[in-house]
């Protein structure tokens, strides 16, 4: 009999003393038995580290690292966790998310039973800062079997493209592509190029059930972004780098990169202030085609 798969939850923690305890409690409540938690507390000024260390003393499945010496930032903290983990599958358990007790059990089952799947993810219930609620149900990749199919969809940033980030993925594949990489616009949507690359390695499988409850905090990383053309230009350029480093055929790279190259050209014109009617019309058409009338 083969050994059961080991799962490690990776918690990149920062300035979360007001809410991280509930996240830690939801991880302790997981029903899957072969499970551990690795917490990396970035340099911060509140009591996040103390809360995590106290929790680890109550639950020996938790290991907490908080001696980095300097501020890592979101991407480097995630990559530190990915490098430190000892597991078959890992998951990014964000410090403001609450997981249903069966989260690990249900997603692990998908990865165990379907070797073609690189990442399994559930639906998410979101509560915004103003109290409004959303149901994140990402279906854009369902039924897509080839890297080209998935890449062509993902490069267009379909609505809710970020939802799979709250999933479970195969550790070795995530390491093989170098983790989550910052770009010249800092950490704006750094998850997107990473998810694009991951989608080229294998299928994404949705578990059609709400297993994550997310609540935006006033200081959440994405709440401070401007979502301007220059930021999206850097994200798109990062996607191009990920694509050309991917282990897929040259034909697939050319097909997937074609709309990315066109988008980069339009963004360059917009950033440079060349807002002629023709450029604006092409930009609008591009956004409509790529589903960008709503941005994350």
Secondary structure, 3 states (H helix, E strand, C coil): CCCCCCEEEEEEECCCCCCHHHHHHHHHCCCCCCEEEEEEECCCCCCHHHHHHHHHHHCCCEEEECCCCCCCCHHHHHHHHHHHCCCCEEEECCCCEEECCCHHHHHHHHHHHCCCEEEEEEEEEEECCCCCEEEECCCCCCCCCCHHHHHHHHCCCCCCHHHHHHEEEEHHHHHHCCCCCCECCECCCHHHHHHHHHHHHCEEEEEEEEEEEEECCCCCHHHHCCCCHHHHHHHHHHHHHHHHHCCCCHHHHHHHHHHHHHHHHHHHHHHCCCCCHHHHHHHHHHHHHHCCCCCC
